[in-house]
Each structure stands twice: as C-alpha cells, then as structure tokens.
Amino acid sequence: MQASTHRIQVLDLSFEPLYSEAEVQARVRILGAELTARYGDKTPLFISILSGAW
C-alpha cells in the first residue's frame, strides 16, 4: 500500500485514498485472472447487495 500525498474533496468531506489507482487496477487484473481460471468453462451468477449506500 502506497502512502497518498493528495486528498479527495466531496462536498464538505475530505478523504485520503488508501490505495492508488494503479494498485486497484493491478488487483482487479489478478482477481479477473483467478476467476477466469476457476470459472472459465462455467457461467457464474454474481449478485451484489449494497446496503447503506448514499
């Protein structure tokens, strides 16, 4: 995890990112490869539940 040097402002809230865009993209690629290896010959169904989103 890299230390962030910038903050993100959303309305009156200020956030410091935990992960860089490059770190997120790299992890998504790894997870995609793992899912392809595991379920490449199948048709999985993914259900996402969002609770408390604003």
N, C-alpha and C positions, 0 to 999 in steps of 0.2 A: 504494500500500500504506500503510495507516494503522499508526501505532505503537500497540501494545497496552499497556494500563495494568493488565491483570489476568493472572493465571496460572491454569492449569488443573491440578488435582491428581488423578492417577490412581494409587491405591495409594501407593507410596513415590516416585513420579516426579512432577516438576513441569514443566509446559510453558508456553511463551508462544506464543499464537496468532500466525501470520504474517499471516493475513487475517481481517477481521471477517466476521460472518455476512452482513451486507449486501453486502460485496464478493463473497462466494462466490455469493450469490443473483443478483446482477447479472450475473456472468459466466456462470452456468448459463442465465439467460434469453437472453443473447447467443448462446451455443453452440446452444441449442434453436432459436432463430430461424434460425441458419445451417444447421443440419441439416434443418429443415423446408423451407427454400428449396431446398436441394440435393437432398433425397431425398423430398420431399413426395408425389411420384407413384409412389414405389417402396416396397418392403418390405425395408429393410435388415436384416441379421442382425448383431448385435453380440455378440462373445464376449469375456468378461473373464477374465483369468487372474490370480489372486492368488498371489504367491509370497512366502514369508517372513512371512505374516500370523500374528499370535499371538492 
